[in-house]
Amino acid sequence: MLIDYNLLRSFVEVANASSFAEAAERRGITASAISHQIKTLEGQLGVNLFERVGRRSKPTSAARDLLESIESEFHSIDDALHGTRRKQDEVRGKVRLGAPGPFFHFWLRPRIRKLLERYPQLEVQVVAGDSGPVEDRLIEGDIDIALYFGYRHSSSLEKAQIYEEEIVAVASPDYFAKRGMPSCPDELQEHAYVGNSVRLIIPWWVTLFGRAEPVPHCIRCDLEDVSEMIALAKLGLGITVVPTYVLGDALETGELKQITWENVDTSYRKPIWIAWRRGVDDTARYRAMRDAFLDTAVSANQLKAHLA
């Protein structure tokens, strides 16, 4: 038998109130409306639930038995509803965040720390990976929020740019002292390189000089770890191509030197986006993380000043 939840809720209120009017006030409806609900419930159950004793209505034995059976269930429902609302409104629970590995280690990590210090009950599960797979996992619902470099623009996602990554070519002063500072693509093409050829060196080269120029052929050490790239470059083994945020103060201290040419920009830039699925549950924990990263979003002019 299917009984309307509202009828049972009104029944519990009437059974615990001194009058129909009091129960109606608790329910936020009129006395006539709650009286009609009780009559409807009695008709569906086929029993009388209340009897008139003077000006008062007294629960029958059937009503007392029903109240004993369902009242605790309503308390459980109320607790569950309250818990659901609390989870929606409080910054607590887990958020799954996808981000490129190097970007997480060098740029995102301190921001995650501040976020967790601000919200002690927030849990962050970080999924590091390349931008393409990270975006795929976001679209499929495996992660909740993603930070990545721009690839395709899915209609199922909302995005905002939060950073602009600058990719530069650097080497140690000792390396340039031995091999000379390259002043044109032909000279640059003959130098030795250490780093990630597929994701950094070749994209940097093609972006700056186009596909017509032969790509560097002397990659002495092809590796993924940007910390190792920088370490090998500091040892004088070759030029490495990395984002500026992984360099720390290596340029300021003189440990590394950037290749720069007059009137030619030898770096290239890529936007980094924060993205989330359209229509995702707008819980407080998602909003807290999303807003924390959106607060880092800057205008084009601010980006230029930041990267200058």
Backbone as CSV, one residue per row, in Angstrom:
resi,resn,N_x,N_y,N_z,CA_x,CA_y,CA_z,C_x,C_y,C_z
1,MET,0.846,-1.200,0.000,0.000,0.000,0.000,0.881,1.249,0.000
2,LEU,0.623,2.145,-0.935,1.372,3.388,-1.017,0.588,4.499,-0.330
3,ILE,1.179,5.095,0.671,0.543,6.173,1.425,1.362,7.449,1.219
4,ASP,0.678,8.538,0.973,1.337,9.834,0.788,2.122,10.197,2.056
5,TYR,3.383,10.543,1.860,4.253,10.929,2.982,3.635,12.076,3.781
6,ASN,3.041,13.041,3.116,2.466,14.205,3.798,1.321,13.812,4.728
7,LEU,0.563,12.793,4.333,-0.534,12.332,5.198,0.021,11.750,6.492
8,LEU,1.082,10.953,6.373,1.684,10.362,7.572,2.345,11.422,8.445
9,ARG,2.973,12.405,7.806,3.602,13.480,8.568,2.545,14.261,9.348
10,SER,1.430,14.537,8.717,0.353,15.253,9.420,-0.223,14.409,10.545
11,PHE,-0.335,13.121,10.306,-0.833,12.228,11.350,0.072,12.288,12.592
12,VAL,1.372,12.223,12.410,2.306,12.267,13.538,2.160,13.575,14.298
13,GLU,2.005,14.674,13.575,1.862,15.967,14.229,0.575,16.042,15.045
14,VAL,-0.528,15.541,14.472,-1.806,15.575,15.177,-1.750,14.690,16.418
15,ALA,-1.150,13.514,16.278,-1.075,12.576,17.397,-0.265,13.142,18.558
16,ASN,0.689,14.021,18.257,1.547,14.591,19.306,1.121,15.994,19.735
17,ALA,0.066,16.523,19.134,-0.388,17.877,19.456,-1.625,17.827,20.344
18,SER,-1.934,18.938,20.939,-3.117,19.004,21.802,-4.393,19.249,21.007
19,SER,-4.227,19.676,19.720,-5.402,19.948,18.893,-5.004,19.926,17.423
20,PHE,-5.999,19.840,16.562,-5.760,19.899,15.121,-5.164,21.262,14.751
21,ALA,-5.626,22.304,15.441,-5.138,23.654,15.140,-3.640,23.770,15.430
22,GLU,-3.215,23.188,16.554,-1.796,23.232,16.911,-0.966,22.453,15.886
23,ALA,-1.463,21.268,15.488,-0.752,20.464,14.502,-0.680,21.185,13.162
24,ALA,-1.773,21.849,12.797,-1.800,22.583,11.530,-0.773,23.711,11.536
25,GLU,-0.649,24.388,12.671,0.328,25.471,12.777,1.753,24.942,12.603
26,ARG,2.034,23.787,13.217,3.369,23.189,13.070,3.651,22.816,11.617
27,ARG,2.618,22.365,10.914,2.783,21.931,9.522,2.745,23.099,8.551
28,GLY,2.287,24.259,9.034,2.209,25.420,8.155,1.037,25.370,7.203
29,ILE,-0.041,24.699,7.617,-1.248,24.627,6.790,-2.448,24.980,7.663
30,THR,-3.648,25.009,7.083,-4.845,25.355,7.850,-5.362,24.135,8.597
31,ALA,-6.175,24.402,9.621,-6.770,23.310,10.400,-7.680,22.455,9.531
32,SER,-8.433,23.096,8.627,-9.322,22.325,7.744,-8.520,21.433,6.804
33,ALA,-7.346,21.912,6.362,-6.524,21.113,5.458,-5.975,19.883,6.168
34,ILE,-5.512,20.057,7.411,-4.967,18.904,8.117,-6.072,17.938,8.511
35,SER,-7.263,18.457,8.802,-8.405,17.591,9.100,-8.748,16.746,7.868
36,HIS,-8.707,17.364,6.691,-8.981,16.635,5.447,-7.924,15.550,5.208
37,GLN,-6.659,15.858,5.529,-5.599,14.870,5.347,-5.824,13.657,6.256
38,ILE,-6.227,13.898,7.502,-6.458,12.790,8.425,-7.629,11.928,7.934
39,LYS,-8.689,12.561,7.459,-9.827,11.800,6.925,-9.403,10.974,5.718
40,THR,-8.552,11.551,4.859,-8.059,10.808,3.690,-7.247,9.601,4.132
41,LEU,-6.382,9.781,5.126,-5.562,8.676,5.627,-6.440,7.586,6.247
42,GLU,-7.429,8.004,7.026,-8.342,7.029,7.629,-9.064,6.231,6.544
43,GLY,-9.445,6.925,5.467,-10.122,6.228,4.372,-9.211,5.222,3.684
44,GLN,-7.925,5.569,3.517,-6.998,4.648,2.868,-6.678,3.454,3.758
45,LEU,-6.610,3.686,5.080,-6.281,2.605,6.004,-7.514,1.789,6.400
46,GLY,-8.673,2.392,6.308,-9.905,1.712,6.691,-10.097,1.620,8.191
47,VAL,-9.511,2.553,8.951,-9.661,2.571,10.411,-9.835,4.009,10.866
48,ASN,-10.463,4.180,12.032,-10.540,5.494,12.649,-9.268,5.726,13.450
49,LEU,-8.688,6.905,13.301,-7.436,7.219,13.987,-7.657,8.151,15.175
50,PHE,-8.726,8.909,15.149,-8.988,9.850,16.250,-10.474,9.816,16.583
51,GLU,-10.750,10.022,17.850,-12.137,10.107,18.300,-12.328,11.400,19.092
52,ARG,-13.506,11.961,18.985,-13.825,13.192,19.683,-14.108,12.920,21.156
53,VAL,-13.415,13.631,22.045,-13.676,13.585,23.481,-13.857,15.022,23.924
54,GLY,-15.117,15.442,23.989,-15.399,16.850,24.249,-14.920,17.686,23.063
55,ARG,-14.079,18.678,23.345,-13.548,19.516,22.279,-12.195,19.023,21.743
56,ARG,-11.755,17.922,22.288,-10.448,17.421,21.900,-10.585,16.156,21.061
57,SER,-9.543,15.881,20.285,-9.471,14.635,19.519,-8.437,13.744,20.167
58,LYS,-8.810,12.528,20.435,-7.941,11.597,21.135,-7.556,10.455,20.183
59,PRO,-6.242,10.088,20.110,-5.837,8.974,19.243,-6.495,7.672,19.670
60,THR,-6.948,6.903,18.715,-7.478,5.577,18.991,-6.324,4.611,19.226
61,SER,-6.637,3.389,19.626,-5.583,2.388,19.828,-4.858,2.104,18.519
62,ALA,-5.589,2.137,17.402,-4.952,1.924,16.094,-3.961,3.054,15.804
63,ALA,-4.343,4.292,16.177,-3.455,5.442,15.957,-2.205,5.327,16.816
64,ARG,-2.396,4.855,18.079,-1.233,4.725,18.963,-0.259,3.670,18.435
65,ASP,-0.816,2.567,17.929,0.044,1.517,17.364,0.791,2.042,16.130
66,LEU,0.080,2.762,15.279,0.710,3.310,14.067,1.787,4.319,14.428
67,LEU,1.490,5.180,15.411,2.459,6.190,15.834,3.734,5.526,16.361
68,GLU,3.569,4.483,17.162,4.726,3.789,17.732,5.593,3.169,16.628
69,SER,4.952,2.735,15.550,5.674,2.062,14.469,6.431,3.025,13.562
70,ILE,5.849,4.209,13.332,6.440,5.074,12.303,7.160,6.302,12.844
71,GLU,6.917,6.682,14.115,7.492,7.936,14.597,9.024,7.907,14.565
72,SER,9.625,6.785,14.986,11.086,6.710,14.972,11.623,6.776,13.550
73,GLU,10.837,6.238,12.601,11.264,6.296,11.203,11.297,7.738,10.707
74,PHE,10.349,8.539,11.160,10.355,9.949,10.774,11.561,10.670,11.360
75,HIS,11.933,10.299,12.582,13.138,10.900,13.162,14.364,10.566,12.318
76,SER,14.428,9.315,11.851,15.552,8.903,10.999,15.538,9.661,9.680
77,ILE,14.337,9.835,9.128,14.219,10.596,7.874,14.639,12.043,8.092
78,ASP,14.191,12.620,9.193,14.567,14.008,9.493,16.082,14.143,9.647
79,ASP,16.687,13.177,10.334,18.141,13.215,10.513,18.853,13.099,9.169
80,ALA,18.339,12.206,8.308,18.958,12.025,6.992,18.829,13.284,6.141
81,LEU,17.644,13.907,6.187,17.434,15.128,5.414,18.322,16.261,5.926
82,HIS,18.428,16.353,7.257,19.284,17.370,7.854,20.745,17.131,7.480
83,GLY,21.146,15.850,7.506,22.522,15.531,7.136,22.815,15.854,5.692
84,THR,21.839,15.588,4.816,22.016,15.910,3.401,22.162,17.414,3.202
85,ARG,21.335,18.175,3.897,21.395,19.633,3.790,22.711,20.161,4.345
86,ARG,23.167,19.548,5.455,24.415,19.990,6.068,25.600,19.732,5.130
87,LYS,25.588,18.550,4.511,26.668,18.229,3.577,26.669,19.182,2.389
88,GLN,25.477,19.628,2.000,25.360,20.557,0.882,25.882,21.931,1.259
89,ASP,25.683,22.319,2.513,25.990,23.682,2.928,27.342,23.828,3.612
90,GLU,27.910,22.725,4.116,29.182,22.806,4.822,30.320,22.346,3.918
91,VAL,31.475,22.962,4.101,32.653,22.573,3.325,33.268,21.358,4.017
92,ARG,32.816,20.188,3.607,33.285,18.944,4.192,33.143,17.844,3.163
93,GLY,33.941,16.798,3.316,33.878,15.692,2.376,34.952,15.794,1.304
94,LYS,34.856,14.900,0.329,35.913,14.731,-0.666,35.587,15.416,-1.986
95,VAL,36.603,16.057,-2.561,36.526,16.602,-3.908,37.674,15.988,-4.709
96,ARG,37.367,15.480,-5.889,38.388,14.860,-6.738,38.886,15.890,-7.751
97,LEU,40.180,16.152,-7.706,40.788,17.200,-8.514,41.808,16.596,-9.462
98,GLY,41.692,16.911,-10.740,42.668,16.466,-11.727,43.544,17.628,-12.166
99,ALA,44.839,17.360,-12.339,45.769,18.424,-12.722,47.027,17.813,-13.326
100,PRO,47.709,18.544,-14.220,48.995,18.065,-14.723,50.002,17.964,-13.581
101,GLY,50.822,16.907,-13.606,51.748,16.652,-12.512,52.661,17.819,-12.166
102,PRO,53.455,18.337,-13.121,54.367,19.444,-12.782,53.635,20.680,-12.278
103,PHE,52.495,20.980,-12.873,51.732,22.148,-12.454,51.258,21.978,-11.021
104,PHE,50.846,20.747,-10.665,50.431,20.503,-9.292,51.590,20.689,-8.328
105,HIS,52.737,20.098,-8.645,53.866,20.120,-7.713,54.381,21.537,-7.453
106,PHE,54.429,22.346,-8.471,55.113,23.627,-8.330,54.168,24.821,-8.154
107,TRP,52.947,24.735,-8.649,52.038,25.881,-8.576,50.844,25.605,-7.679
108,LEU,50.298,24.396,-7.786,49.042,24.089,-7.107,49.244,23.691,-5.652
109,ARG,50.361,23.039,-5.364,50.573,22.506,-4.015,50.405,23.554,-2.916
110,PRO,51.029,24.733,-3.001,50.837,25.716,-1.918,49.405,26.212,-1.804
111,ARG,48.678,26.222,-2.907,47.288,26.670,-2.866,46.391,25.604,-2.244
112,ILE,46.712,24.338,-2.494,45.989,23.251,-1.837,46.193,23.329,-0.327
113,ARG,47.415,23.617,0.066,47.710,23.710,1.498,46.850,24.779,2.158
114,LYS,46.762,25.961,1.557,45.953,27.038,2.125,44.487,26.639,2.191
115,LEU,44.022,25.944,1.154,42.619,25.532,1.107,42.301,24.562,2.238
116,LEU,43.188,23.599,2.462,42.952,22.609,3.511,43.082,23.216,4.902
117,GLU,43.961,24.199,5.046,44.074,24.876,6.338,42.816,25.679,6.635
118,ARG,42.222,26.230,5.600,41.013,27.034,5.784,39.800,26.159,6.067
119,TYR,39.757,24.962,5.451,38.606,24.073,5.609,39.095,22.724,6.143
120,PRO,39.145,22.557,7.459,39.717,21.342,8.064,38.977,20.058,7.703
121,GLN,37.696,20.154,7.334,36.924,18.947,7.035,36.865,18.639,5.539
122,LEU,37.584,19.402,4.759,37.638,19.164,3.316,38.716,18.130,3.004
123,GLU,38.404,17.202,2.109,39.364,16.203,1.647,39.555,16.385,0.141
124,VAL,40.804,16.337,-0.304,41.112,16.511,-1.723,41.826,15.269,-2.235
125,GLN,41.259,14.661,-3.245,41.921,13.544,-3.925,42.474,14.075,-5.241
126,VAL,43.781,14.100,-5.365,44.431,14.660,-6.550,44.760,13.546,-7.533
127,VAL,44.329,13.738,-8.770,44.629,12.809,-9.850,45.533,13.548,-10.831
128,ALA,46.813,13.202,-10.834,47.769,13.865,-11.713,47.823,13.130,-13.045
129,GLY,47.946,13.893,-14.115,48.023,13.272,-15.442,48.124,14.316,-16.524
130,ASP,48.246,13.859,-17.761,48.297,14.775,-18.890,46.946,15.450,-19.080
131,SER,46.958,16.614,-19.730,45.738,17.406,-19.848,44.618,16.672,-20.570
132,GLY,44.944,15.966,-21.657,43.912,15.269,-22.416,43.169,14.238,-21.579
133,PRO,43.876,13.287,-20.950,43.196,12.310,-20.083,42.484,12.941,-18.891
134,VAL,43.050,14.004,-18.324,42.394,14.679,-17.201,41.045,15.236,-17.643
135,GLU,41.012,15.856,-18.814,39.750,16.395,-19.318,38.758,15.279,-19.606
136,ASP,39.238,14.172,-20.162,38.353,13.025,-20.429,37.725,12.517,-19.131
137,ARG,38.524,12.404,-18.090,38.014,11.885,-16.814,37.015,12.858,-16.191
138,LEU,37.213,14.153,-16.414,36.254,15.145,-15.928,34.921,14.981,-16.645
139,ILE,34.956,14.844,-17.958,33.729,14.693,-18.745,32.985,13.423,-18.351
140,GLU,33.743,12.355,-18.064,33.132,11.071,-17.721,32.655,11.013,-16.264
141,GLY,33.010,12.029,-15.455,32.545,12.064,-14.072,33.467,11.387,-13.083
142,ASP,34.674,11.002,-13.504,35.624,10.357,-12.594,36.286,11.361,-11.654
143,ILE,36.345,12.620,-12.047,36.843,13.683,-11.188,35.838,14.824,-11.205
144,ASP,35.940,15.709,-10.221,34.939,16.766,-10.048,35.374,18.101,-10.658
145,ILE,36.645,18.426,-10.508,37.192,19.682,-11.007,38.528,19.372,-11.652
146,ALA,38.856,20.065,-12.726,40.123,19.802,-13.406,40.833,21.104,-13.725
147,LEU,42.147,21.054,-13.658,43.013,22.131,-14.122,43.852,21.542,-15.253
148,TYR,43.837,22.193,-16.402,44.593,21.625,-17.519,44.816,22.669,-18.601
149,PHE,45.704,22.321,-19.529,45.976,23.171,-20.683,44.858,22.992,-21.688
150,GLY,44.560,24.035,-22.438,43.434,23.988,-23.360,43.609,22.972,-24.463
151,TYR,42.630,22.095,-24.589,42.587,21.173,-25.721,41.267,21.417,-26.442
152,ARG,40.404,20.427,-26.501,39.102,20.654,-27.116,38.209,21.400,-26.120
153,HIS,37.134,21.952,-26.646,36.203,22.704,-25.793,34.864,21.967,-25.790
154,SER,34.663,21.150,-24.776,33.450,20.359,-24.680,32.284,21.218,-24.207
155,SER,31.128,21.015,-24.830,29.932,21.771,-24.442,29.407,21.349,-23.079
156,SER,29.889,20.218,-22.562,29.425,19.741,-21.257,30.194,20.361,-20.102
157,LEU,31.192,21.204,-20.409,32.039,21.783,-19.378,31.907,23.298,-19.327
158,GLU,32.107,23.831,-18.143,32.298,25.272,-17.967,33.758,25.499,-17.617
159,LYS,34.338,26.588,-18.143,35.770,26.819,-17.968,36.047,28.271,-17.635
160,ALA,37.186,28.496,-17.009,37.708,29.844,-16.792,39.226,29.746,-16.761
161,GLN,39.886,30.695,-17.408,41.347,30.676,-17.391,41.847,31.184,-16.046
162,ILE,42.786,30.439,-15.449,43.320,30.841,-14.149,44.807,31.179,-14.205
163,TYR,45.473,30.816,-15.293,46.909,31.047,-15.343,47.359,30.982,-16.793
164,GLU,48.525,31.528,-17.065,49.140,31.397,-18.379,50.559,30.880,-18.176
165,GLU,50.785,29.688,-18.643,52.087,29.050,-18.470,53.063,29.579,-19.515
166,GLU,54.231,29.998,-19.067,55.271,30.460,-19.986,56.374,29.400,-20.061
167,ILE,56.670,28.950,-21.269,57.689,27.933,-21.505,58.947,28.620,-22.022
168,VAL,60.078,28.364,-21.369,61.334,29.032,-21.742,62.447,28.005,-21.903
169,ALA,63.485,28.408,-22.636,64.677,27.573,-22.815,65.800,28.136,-21.952
170,VAL,66.414,27.287,-21.143,67.464,27.727,-20.222,68.615,26.720,-20.227
171,ALA,69.761,27.190,-19.796,70.926,26.326,-19.593,71.830,27.008,-18.586
172,SER,72.859,26.296,-18.159,73.774,26.867,-17.172,74.745,27.842,-17.835
173,PRO,75.270,28.822,-17.101,76.296,29.733,-17.653,77.512,28.970,-18.154
174,ASP,77.891,27.882,-17.478,79.038,27.088,-17.929,78.778,26.474,-19.290
175,TYR,77.553,26.012,-19.501,77.227,25.423,-20.800,77.355,26.466,-21.904
176,PHE,76.806,27.656,-21.677,76.898,28.701,-22.704,78.335,29.179,-22.897
177,ALA,79.117,29.153,-21.821,80.523,29.542,-21.946,81.274,28.582,-22.872
178,LYS,80.908,27.302,-22.815,81.576,26.301,-23.653,81.012,26.261,-25.069
179,ARG,79.673,26.359,-25.186,79.028,26.156,-26.485,78.603,27.445,-27.161
180,GLY,78.610,28.549,-26.405,78.167,29.814,-26.964,76.668,30.000,-26.836
181,MET,76.237,31.257,-26.750,74.811,31.569,-26.680,74.246,31.572,-28.097
182,PRO,73.291,30.706,-28.407,72.723,30.670,-29.769,71.996,31.968,-30.080
183,SER,72.129,32.432,-31.319,71.530,33.713,-31.701,70.524,33.582,-32.823
184,CYS,70.292,32.360,-33.306,69.333,32.151,-34.396,68.901,30.685,-34.369
185,PRO,67.821,30.341,-35.085,67.349,28.961,-35.083,68.403,27.954,-35.548
186,ASP,69.203,28.327,-36.545,70.222,27.389,-37.043,71.204,27.028,-35.936
187,GLU,71.664,28.025,-35.180,72.600,27.759,-34.088,71.912,26.985,-32.970
188,LEU,70.664,27.354,-32.690,69.916,26.697,-31.619,69.674,25.226,-31.943
189,GLN,69.504,24.940,-33.224,69.211,23.574,-33.636,70.387,22.633,-33.396
190,GLU,71.598,23.178,-33.349,72.795,22.368,-33.181,73.160,22.112,-31.719
191,HIS,72.478,22.726,-30.807,72.829,22.575,-29.386,72.302,21.259,-28.813
192,ALA,72.851,20.890,-27.658,72.405,19.690,-26.943,71.242,20.044,-26.023
193,TYR,70.324,19.082,-25.843,69.129,19.314,-25.020,68.961,18.192,-24.001
194,VAL,68.404,18.552,-22.874,67.977,17.580,-21.868,66.541,17.927,-21.503
195,GLY,65.653,16.951,-21.542,64.263,17.254,-21.209,63.290,16.372,-21.936
196,ASN,62.036,16.785,-21.912,60.955,16.019,-22.524,60.779,16.478,-23.967
197,SER,61.176,15.640,-24.900,61.155,16.048,-26.300,59.745,16.198,-26.844
198,VAL,58.847,15.284,-26.463,57.502,15.263,-27.056,56.623,16.367,-26.485
199,ARG,56.665,16.605,-25.168,55.730,17.528,-24.534,56.270,18.937,-24.385
200,LEU,57.579,19.121,-24.412,58.130,20.448,-24.153,59.052,20.948,-25.263
201,ILE,60.098,20.206,-25.577,61.122,20.723,-26.490,60.557,20.924,-27.894
202,ILE,59.968,19.883,-28.466,59.470,19.993,-29.846,58.284,20.960,-29.948
203,PRO,57.279,20.929,-29.033,56.202,21.932,-29.109,56.733,23.363,-28.994
204,TRP,57.710,23.577,-28.109,58.315,24.919,-27.987,58.955,25.316,-29.298
205,TRP,59.698,24.416,-29.904,60.407,24.711,-31.157,59.419,25.013,-32.278
206,VAL,58.431,24.153,-32.450,57.478,24.320,-33.553,56.663,25.599,-33.373
207,THR,56.290,25.923,-32.130,55.523,27.144,-31.875,56.321,28.382,-32.249
208,LEU,57.614,28.378,-31.935,58.443,29.559,-32.199,58.881,29.657,-33.647
209,PHE,59.256,28.540,-34.240,59.922,28.606,-35.547,59.155,27.920,-36.664
210,GLY,58.074,27.234,-36.331,57.301,26.563,-37.359,57.896,25.214,-37.728
211,ARG,57.160,24.477,-38.513,57.584,23.133,-38.884,58.629,23.122,-39.985
212,ALA,58.821,24.262,-40.631,59.814,24.313,-41.709,61.230,24.180,-41.174
213,GLU,61.465,24.657,-39.949,62.800,24.558,-39.348,63.019,23.152,-38.790
214,PRO,64.153,22.536,-39.081,64.440,21.206,-38.511,64.474,21.278,-36.984
215,VAL,63.850,20.301,-36.348,63.833,20.295,-34.894,65.199,19.876,-34.366
216,PRO,65.526,20.247,-33.117,66.825,19.841,-32.551,66.985,18.321,-32.602
217,HIS,68.161,17.882,-32.988,68.381,16.447,-33.135,69.232,15.859,-31.999
218,CYS,69.889,16.737,-31.218,70.771,16.233,-30.162,70.081,16.353,-28.802
219,ILE,69.232,15.399,-28.515,68.588,15.348,-27.201,69.350,14.318,-26.378
220,ARG,70.209,14.780,-25.536,71.136,13.902,-24.821,70.453,13.063,-23.757
221,CYS,69.407,13.627,-23.185,68.673,12.876,-22.162,67.197,13.243,-22.263
222,ASP,66.372,12.290,-22.660,64.932,12.512,-22.819,64.234,11.942,-21.578
223,LEU,63.617,12.812,-20.788,63.018,12.363,-19.526,61.778,13.168,-19.192
224,GLU,61.008,12.671,-18.224,59.719,13.265,-17.862,59.819,14.228,-16.686
225,ASP,60.671,13.943,-15.728,60.707,14.672,-14.457,61.346,16.048,-14.647
226,VAL,60.552,17.122,-14.425,61.072,18.467,-14.657,62.157,18.842,-13.649
227,SER,62.075,18.281,-12.440,63.127,18.563,-11.462,64.467,18.019,-11.958
228,GLU,64.436,16.840,-12.562,65.660,16.259,-13.116,66.144,17.034,-14.328
229,MET,65.216,17.529,-15.136,65.608,18.360,-16.280,66.421,19.566,-15.808
230,ILE,65.910,20.232,-14.777,66.588,21.415,-14.255,67.932,21.039,-13.648
231,ALA,67.974,19.921,-12.925,69.223,19.488,-12.304,70.284,19.205,-13.359
232,LEU,69.907,18.530,-14.448,70.865,18.219,-15.508,71.313,19.485,-16.233
233,ALA,70.367,20.425,-16.398,70.750,21.687,-17.036,71.744,22.445,-16.166
234,LYS,71.546,22.441,-14.861,72.476,23.118,-13.953,73.857,22.476,-13.992
235,LEU,73.909,21.177,-14.305,75.189,20.480,-14.415,75.913,20.781,-15.732
236,GLY,75.233,21.533,-16.608,75.879,21.914,-17.861,75.757,20.899,-18.971
237,LEU,74.767,19.985,-18.889,74.641,18.934,-19.897,73.872,19.362,-21.128
238,GLY,73.204,20.516,-21.060,72.477,20.964,-22.239,71.404,21.969,-21.892
239,ILE,70.667,22.339,-22.925,69.540,23.261,-22.785,68.309,22.455,-22.371
240,THR,67.527,22.996,-21.454,66.246,22.380,-21.134,65.141,23.391,-21.382
241,VAL,63.954,22.876,-21.674,62.777,23.706,-21.962,61.715,23.371,-20.927
242,VAL,61.371,24.352,-20.097,60.485,24.098,-18.967,59.590,25.308,-18.709
243,PRO,58.502,25.112,-17.954,57.683,26.253,-17.523,58.445,27.097,-16.505
244,THR,58.192,28.393,-16.502,58.917,29.283,-15.597,58.634,28.971,-14.132
245,TYR,57.437,28.455,-13.817,57.107,28.252,-12.404,57.903,27.122,-11.769
246,VAL,58.593,26.300,-12.569,59.400,25.232,-11.979,60.834,25.674,-11.722
247,LEU,61.192,26.876,-12.156,62.584,27.314,-12.059,62.946,27.878,-10.691
248,GLY,61.940,28.247,-9.905,62.249,28.863,-8.612,63.041,30.146,-8.820
249,ASP,64.161,30.282,-8.093,64.989,31.481,-8.222,66.256,31.211,-9.023
250,ALA,66.246,30.138,-9.839,67.461,29.747,-10.565,67.930,30.827,-11.532
251,LEU,67.014,31.588,-12.121,67.412,32.671,-13.030,67.962,33.854,-12.243
252,GLU,67.321,34.167,-11.110,67.771,35.308,-10.305,69.156,35.055,-9.694
253,THR,69.417,33.828,-9.290,70.709,33.516,-8.662,71.817,33.274,-9.678
254,GLY,71.421,33.154,-10.944,72.430,32.931,-11.978,72.786,31.476,-12.205
255,GLU,72.110,30.549,-11.540,72.378,29.128,-11.780,72.007,28.729,-13.194
256,LEU,70.967,29.358,-13.721,70.537,29.118,-15.090,70.376,30.450,-15.813
257,LYS,70.489,30.385,-17.127,70.349,31.584,-17.946,69.375,31.304,-19.081
258,GLN,68.453,32.222,-19.277,67.442,32.039,-20.320,67.965,32.514,-21.665
259,ILE,67.593,31.788,-22.702,67.937,32.199,-24.063,66.982,33.306,-24.484
260,THR,67.491,34.455,-24.757,66.675,35.594,-25.194,67.332,36.236,-26.409
261,TRP,66.500,36.685,-27.339,66.984,37.378,-28.535,66.304,38.732,-28.638
262,GLU,67.013,39.697,-29.121,66.463,41.030,-29.292,65.366,41.006,-30.349
263,ASN,64.218,41.576,-29.996,63.071,41.696,-30.908,62.428,40.352,-31.265
264,VAL,62.825,39.291,-30.583,62.220,37.976,-30.831,61.873,37.342,-29.484
265,ASP,60.640,36.950,-29.338,60.213,36.293,-28.100,60.571,34.814,-28.205
266,THR,61.477,34.359,-27.378,61.915,32.967,-27.428,61.163,32.078,-26.435
267,SER,60.103,32.594,-25.870,59.243,31.782,-25.012,57.882,31.634,-25.668
268,TYR,57.108,30.668,-25.212,55.723,30.597,-25.680,54.815,30.316,-24.494
269,ARG,53.563,30.656,-24.650,52.624,30.630,-23.537,51.412,29.764,-23.847
270,LYS,50.922,29.106,-22.798,49.732,28.269,-22.917,48.774,28.613,-21.780
271,PRO,47.491,28.771,-22.068,46.534,29.030,-20.981,46.274,27.767,-20.168
272,ILE,46.074,27.947,-18.886,45.656,26.854,-18.012,44.259,27.180,-17.504
273,TRP,43.379,26.206,-17.617,41.965,26.398,-17.322,41.565,25.627,-16.072
274,ILE,40.583,26.154,-15.392,39.835,25.365,-14.424,38.514,25.015,-15.099
275,ALA,38.091,23.766,-14.958,36.866,23.325,-15.628,36.062,22.428,-14.698
276,TRP,34.760,22.458,-14.892,33.846,21.591,-14.137,32.653,21.290,-15.032
277,ARG,31.956,20.224,-14.730,30.822,19.819,-15.559,29.629,20.746,-15.331
278,ARG,28.938,21.042,-16.402,27.703,21.813,-16.277,26.662,20.981,-15.516
279,GLY,25.972,21.644,-14.607,24.912,20.961,-13.881,25.385,20.074,-12.760
280,VAL,26.690,20.125,-12.417,27.203,19.308,-11.323,26.583,19.783,-10.008
281,ASP,26.428,18.857,-9.049,25.889,19.233,-7.734,26.700,20.393,-7.160
282,ASP,26.012,21.491,-6.888,26.714,22.702,-6.438,26.851,22.684,-4.919
283,THR,27.624,21.733,-4.412,27.815,21.630,-2.975,28.838,22.651,-2.499
284,ALA,28.824,22.893,-1.195,29.732,23.889,-0.620,31.191,23.510,-0.850
285,ARG,31.503,22.206,-0.801,32.908,21.818,-0.969,33.381,22.072,-2.401
286,TYR,32.502,21.837,-3.393,32.884,22.139,-4.762,33.060,23.646,-4.952
287,ARG,32.119,24.402,-4.397,32.202,25.861,-4.540,33.473,26.399,-3.891
288,ALA,33.826,25.858,-2.709,35.018,26.350,-2.008,36.270,26.137,-2.844
289,MET,36.407,24.942,-3.417,37.602,24.664,-4.220,37.580,25.454,-5.516
290,ARG,36.440,25.463,-6.188,36.343,26.178,-7.460,36.616,27.661,-7.269
291,ASP,36.010,28.249,-6.240,36.185,29.682,-6.010,37.610,30.022,-5.594
292,ALA,38.256,29.098,-4.852,39.641,29.343,-4.442,40.546,29.471,-5.653
293,PHE,40.299,28.648,-6.679,41.124,28.717,-7.884,40.670,29.839,-8.812
294,LEU,39.369,30.104,-8.842,38.894,31.220,-9.656,39.426,32.547,-9.130
295,ASP,39.672,32.617,-7.823,40.242,33.838,-7.243,41.640,34.110,-7.758
296,THR,42.305,33.059,-8.292,43.649,33.255,-8.842,43.602,33.682,-10.303
297,ALA,42.411,33.607,-10.913,42.293,34.013,-12.315,42.601,35.494,-12.460
298,VAL,43.329,35.829,-13.494,43.754,37.208,-13.692,43.452,37.629,-15.115
299,SER,43.395,38.929,-15.309,43.147,39.470,-16.641,44.396,39.343,-17.502
300,ALA,44.245,39.603,-18.778,45.384,39.531,-19.697,46.477,40.509,-19.289
301,ASN,46.091,41.731,-18.901,47.093,42.718,-18.495,47.806,42.294,-17.219
302,GLN,47.039,41.705,-16.277,47.653,41.234,-15.043,48.607,40.083,-15.319
303,LEU,48.229,39.241,-16.287,49.103,38.134,-16.640,50.444,38.650,-17.176
304,LYS,50.373,39.671,-18.015,51.607,40.212,-18.573,52.479,40.791,-17.480
305,ALA,51.845,41.490,-16.523,52.608,42.072,-15.429,53.206,40.970,-14.551
306,HIS,52.414,39.898,-14.345,52.890,38.799,-13.503,54.074,38.085,-14.141
307,LEU,54.028,37.968,-15.461,55.072,37.204,-16.154,56.241,38.077,-16.573
308,ALA,56.129,39.397,-16.373,57.217,40.295,-16.794,58.444,40.126,-15.892
